[in-house]
Amino acid sequence: MKLFDVYPLFDIEIVKGRGVHTYDAQGTEYLDLYGGHAVISVGHSHPHYVQALKAQAENLVFYSNSVVNGLQQKLADKLGKASGYDDYQLFLVNSGAEANENALKLASFHTGKKRVLSFKKAFHGRTSLAVEATDNPKIVAPVNESGNITFIPFNDIDAVHAEIVKGDVCAVIIEGIQGVGGVQIPDDVFLKQLRAECDNTGTVLILDEIQSGYGRSGKFFAHQYAGIRPDIITMAKGIGNGFPLSGLLISPAFKPVYGMLGTTFGGNHLACAAGIAVLEIFEQENLVENSREVGEYLMARLREIPQIKEVRGRGLMIGLEFDEPVKELRKRLLFEQHVFTGASGTNVLRLLPPLVLSMTDADEFVTRLKKAL
Ligand SMILES: Cc1ncc(COP(=O)(O)O)c(C=O)c1O
């Protein structure tokens, strides 16, 4: 049977990972400045993580959400403490798009309204309403066109105000830092104004922290730089370090009703074991602080490179804007310098390394990047 061929692949098969390094079948080492698209948070095959998954798999891999699963509460307690959102409620699902679907659904249940404001260049996933809220018509199928999404220019509070006062908006959804859109940071002032607009109109503010959350920005969530508290926060990627797991943090204003949300696999035992191990490693290795410190150091070093037009980002979510397309540079980095990187659009190289990246690893990347340039 053939695979459904939707991914343009690099002809490399990665068979092993350790920390910030991955290895192909021939044993060639690659420095991972991409983290498998921001997924690897505590590093590849961290021994504590591997041990936790093994131990859980030997005990119980899965049982359904019809019985008590103490691991979900353990994960919720740890996450509340790590994120500063102890008073919120946790709902666990399996992927980023699914987290956003549930967040939008919850906002609509809560307000009884339908329209959603999203932003230009936003990416929120590939399913149903999440893909309609994604500013890329190429991946929106006719069946996804509900007509409930309005796109607003990024950082434009007047445009938000003009739409939100119409009274039919259930939610505003915004990324903590736009990833696919080119590592664009919303202004702190704009986020505060957005919070106020939502408060004034009873609109649900959803922060999509799927890429920018879980320590990647140097704070637990990127929106915490602005000092706001959203009504719902969506998380995925780094939460499971590669084990499919995602979730929503839901403010106490939302009252749960039996059956209003649900999932077969969400919050299963093995997923929770992965999520708990990730947070234990975050605590033991101070990974949020490491992300901030190493990110600042790396960005300062990158700003010294004259070929880079602009370096932007927070923590270890970094965009390097060039005057020309980065496609060839990215290939040279991979095939000649053995470094994995990402891209946003045509001219931005995107760095999303594991949060265990050290200053020495950052130096090594700068050396290899300079050779590739
Ligand atoms: C900001 C953001 N939201 C949502 C998603 C969708 O996540 P998933 O691919 O797990 O459905 C992504 C994935 O890249 C993302 O970056």
The ligand as a Gaussian input file, in Angstrom:
#p B3LYP/6-31G(d) Opt

LIG

0 1
 C       -0.206000      27.861000      16.683000
 C       -0.663000      26.496000      16.238000
 N       -1.945000      26.144000      16.449000
 C       -2.396000      24.932000      16.092000
 C       -1.571000      24.005000      15.479000
 C       -2.127000      22.672000      15.075000
 O       -1.577000      21.641000      15.831000
 P       -1.698000      20.122000      15.353000
 O       -0.849000      19.986000      14.124000
 O       -1.180000      19.323000      16.523000
 O       -3.126000      19.859000      15.091000
 C       -0.232000      24.343000      15.230000
 C        0.663000      23.389000      14.544000
 O        1.685000      23.723000      13.995000
 C        0.238000      25.619000      15.620000
 O        1.492000      26.004000      15.391000

